């Protein structure tokens, strides 16, 4: 399966008193990965976010297997799990790439709902075509 890769270098401000990465940063990196994906593969969707389109994070989670530390290079590998209605579900693997043998540090997931700001508040809208096409490259067999 093809994955979209966002590369991140861990900084000291992302660590806690013990010296390892504070867990909330993994969820933050999911957002960075998602935003970079939009910039790289669906710039029209990114532009539409300024004119009423809203990508609402419905849920997100991460399971941790090993610690990471300042200076580590982390690959956040995003894949499409499914598209259903106005929802997109993505999976994430966090892999330390700064060691001779890449190491899986954590796995995560995130679901977003496509919405539009209307006079009565947020309204459900279909996944934008550009986004569906871009995401379909990251999950063979999954079609928007």
C-alpha positions in Angstrom: 0.0 0.0 0.0 1.3 3.5 -0.9 1.6 6.0 2.0 2.0 9.7 2.2 5.1 10.6 4.2 5.5 13.7 6.4 9.0 14.0 7.8 9.5 15.6 11.2 12.6 16.3 13.4 11.8 16.2 17.1 12.8 19.4 19.0 13.5 19.8 22.7 10.2 21.8 23.2 8.3 18.6 22.2 9.8 16.6 25.1 8.7 16.4 28.7 10.8 16.5 32.0 11.8 12.8 31.4 13.2 13.7 28.0 10.9 11.7 25.8 8.3 13.2 23.4 5.1 14.2 25.1 2.2 12.1 23.8 0.1 15.0 22.6 2.7 15.9 19.9 1.9 12.6 18.0 -1.7 13.9 17.5 -0.3 17.3 16.5 1.9 15.6 13.9 -1.2 14.0 12.4 -2.5 17.4 11.8 0.8 18.6 10.3 0.8 15.5 8.0 -2.8 16.1 6.9 -2.2 19.8 6.2 1.0 19.1 4.2 -0.9 16.4 2.2 -3.5 19.1 1.3 -0.8 21.5 0.2 1.0 18.9 -1.9 -2.0 17.1 -3.4 -5.2 19.0 -2.9 -4.4 22.8 -2.9 -8.0 23.6 -4.1 -9.3 22.0 -0.9 -6.8 24.0 1.1 -8.0 27.2 -0.6 -11.7 26.2 0.0 -11.0 26.2 3.7 -11.0 30.0 3.5 -14.4 30.1 1.8 -16.6 28.0 4.0 -15.4 24.4 3.7 -14.6 22.9 7.1 -12.8 19.6 7.8 -14.0 18.7 11.3 -11.9 16.2 13.2 -14.4 13.7 14.5 -11.9 11.4 16.3 -8.2 10.8 16.6 -6.1 8.4 18.6 -2.6 7.0 18.9 -1.2 3.8 20.4 2.5 4.0 21.6 5.1 1.2 21.3 8.4 3.0 21.9 9.7 6.4 23.1 11.1 9.1 20.9 13.5 11.9 21.9 14.8 15.3 20.8 16.8 15.0 17.5 14.9 11.9 16.3 13.7 11.9 12.7 10.2 10.7 12.5 8.3 9.7 9.4 4.6 10.1 9.8 3.2 7.7 7.2 -0.5 8.4 6.3 -2.8 6.1 4.5 -6.5 6.2 3.6 -8.5 3.7 5.5 -11.9 4.6 4.0 -14.2 7.2 2.6 -17.9 7.0 3.4 -20.4 9.7 2.8 -18.8 12.9 4.0 -16.2 11.2 6.2 -12.6 10.3 5.6 -10.7 7.9 7.9 -6.9 7.8 7.8 -4.3 5.7 9.5 -0.9 6.8 10.6 2.4 5.0 11.4 5.1 6.9 13.3 8.5 5.5 12.3 11.9 6.6 13.7 14.0 6.9 10.5 17.2 8.3 12.2 18.4 4.8 13.2 20.0 2.2 11.0 16.8 0.0 11.3 13.6 2.0 11.1 11.5 1.5 14.2 7.7 1.7 14.6 7.0 4.0 17.5 3.3 4.4 17.4 0.1 3.9 15.3 -2.7 6.4 15.0 -6.0 7.1 13.4 -8.1 10.1 12.5 -11.5 10.7 11.0 -12.7 13.9 9.5 -16.1 15.1 8.4 -16.5 17.4 5.4 -18.8 20.3 6.3 -19.7 23.8 5.0 -20.6 26.8 7.0 -24.2 27.8 6.2 -26.7 30.2 7.6 -27.9 27.7 10.1 -24.4 26.5 11.1 -22.4 23.6 9.8 -23.9 21.4 7.1 -22.7 18.1 5.9 -21.2 18.1 2.3 -19.7 15.3 0.2 -15.9 14.8 0.2 -14.6 17.3 -2.4 -13.7 15.5 -5.6 -10.1 16.8 -5.6 -9.6 15.4 -2.1 -11.1 12.0 -3.0 -8.9 11.7 -6.1 -5.8 12.6 -4.1 -6.5 10.2 -1.3 -7.5 7.3 -3.5 -3.8 7.1 -4.5 -3.0 6.1 -0.9 -5.4 3.2 -0.7 -5.6 0.9 -3.7 -9.1 -0.4 -4.2 -10.7 2.4 -2.1 -12.8 4.8 -4.3 -14.4 8.1 -3.3 
